Amino acid sequence: MKIYSFAALVLVSLMAQAQITFADCNATVSKKWNVGRKLPYSVEASSVGPDCKRAVALMVVRDGKGDVKYSFSGAVKDNGIFGNLADAPVADTRAMLVALGEWIDAGLSSKKNHLSQYPQWKKGADGPAEIPPAEFPFTANSDLTRDTYENWREQNLPMFCFVQGIESERCLVLSKDGSISEVGIQSFPG
């Protein structure tokens, strides 16, 4: 009994010293990403912050077992992380839930959902390019080699692209071994 009393006293003391806050913009949305596997992957978008104007948004991709395969986070301030998805500043948790759902849906509903739909990276070129050049080009990650990119294109690997800020999407590719890699950035009109 004395041990429990002492533990409770220590806990109360620690709680009194810590500043305990309750966030006013906690929201989470999760959707399935069907990629032709026995267990579908999922994409989760969450926010946390003292209010929605000062929240941080987090996107997590999980495999069918629930293990994290990829994560991305950024400040919600001025809707930068949502690009043009949110028509107005995200003012409250209800609006945040809508914005988070749209953030995921934009990638899940894209017609360009396999790397084979993206431009070829020709030998000797600095990166993949469309002929004639696209007004809003796709740019491969700087650490990605031409051979890896073209190998992934030939395998027709699934992709998921999500808005990462004003006028650009970050694109991920799901390899046959279940790993997820950033493949590049797709620009779009703002």
N, C-alpha and C positions, 0 to 999 in steps of 0.2 A: 504494500500500500504506500509506503514511504517513497519507493522508487517512482511510482506513477505520479505522486504528488510533486516530487522534485522535477520530473520530466515536464509536467504541466506548467510548473512555475517557470522553468527555463523557456518553454515555448511562448508563454505569455510575455516574458521579458523580451524575447527576440522580436515578437510581433510589435511590441510597443516601440522598439528601436527602429524597425523597418517602416518605410512609407508604403502603405498598402493602397493601391489605386485600382479602380475598376474601369476598364476601358469602355468607352461608349460606342466604339465602332468595330466590334468583333463580329465578323460575318464569314461564312464558309459556304462554298458551292462545290459540288463534286459531280462529274459526269464521266460516263464510260467512253473510252477510246477503243473502238473495235478494230483491231489490227490483224485479224485472221489467226488469232492464237486461241488455244483452249480456254484460257482465262483472260478476259479483256483487261487492258491497262485502264487506269483512271487518271483523270486530270482534275486536280483540286485547285481552287483559287480561294484565298483567305485574306482577310484584312484584320489589322489590329492597330489600335491607337486611341489616344485620349478623346479624339473626335475624328470624323471622317476626313476633314481637311488636312489633318496631320498624321493620317494613318500610313502604314506600310502595307503594300499588297505582296502576297507570296503566291507563286504558282508552283505546284508540285506534281510531277508525273510519277505514278506508282505502277509497278508490275502487278500481275494477277494475284500475287501473294501478299501484296501490300507494301513491298519494299520500295523505298525511294530510289528512283532511277535518275531524276533530274529535279533541280529546284532553281528558281529565279525570284528575286525580290527587288522592289523599288518603291520609292516614295509616291504616294498618290497625289501629292500637291499639284494643283492646277491640272489634274487629270493627265499629266505627262505620261504615266505608265499605261494609261488606257488609250492614248492617242486620241482619235476622234470618235471613239466608241460612245463615250458619255457626252450627251448633248449639253449638259450643264455641270457645274461643279457637283461632286458627289457630296450631298449635304447631310445625309443621315444613313443609318444602317439599312433601311429599306432600299434606298437608292443604291447603296453599296452592293447589296445582294444582286440587284439588277445588273450593275456594272460588272461585277465579278462573273456572272453568268454569261453576259455578252462577250467578255474577255475570252472565256473558254470557247464559246460557240463559234466565234469568228474563225478559230483554228479548226475545230471539229467539222464545220460545215464547208470548208474551203474546197473548191473543185480541184485545186492543185494540192493533192494529198499524197503524192508519191514523187520521189526525186527524179524519176524518168520524165516527168512533166516539166522539168527545169532545163535551162539551156546546157548544151554540150560545152565542155572545156577542151578546146582544140589544142593539139600539140603546139608548143611555142607561145601560147597565149598566157597572159597574166592571170586569167581566171575565166569562168564561164561567161559567154557573151552571146547575145542574140544578134542575128543579122537580118535587117538593119538593127543598129543599137536600140535597145528599149529605152523609152523615156524614163521608166522607173525600173532600173536594173536590179538583178539579183547579184549579190556579191558574196563569194565564198569566204569562209573564215580564213584569216591569214596563215593559220597553222595547218591548214588542210592542203594536202598535195593533190595534184591533178589525177594521179593514179588512184588514190583513194576515192576521190569524188566520182570519177568515171566508173570505178568498180561498184560503188553504191548505186549509181544511175542504172547500170546494167542489171543489178539485182532488183530494181524497181522497189526499193525500200520505202516503207511508210514514212510520211513526214507529218509533223505538227508545227505550224507556225502561229505565233501569237504576237499581238501588238506589244512592243517594248517601249514605245514612246511615240512622239509625233512623227508621222510619216515613215515608220519602219516596223517590220516584223522580224523577230528572231525565229529562225527555222531549225528544227530538230529532226534528226533522222533516227529511226529505230532499226538497229542492226539485227541480223538473224540470231545472234547470240543473246539478244535481250538488252544490250546496252544502248544508251541514248547518247548521241553526240550532237553538238551544235554544228550545223553545216554552213550557215550563212545568214545574211540579212537581205530581206526583200523590201525595197522601198516602194511607197505608194503615194498617190497624191494626197495632200493635206487639205 
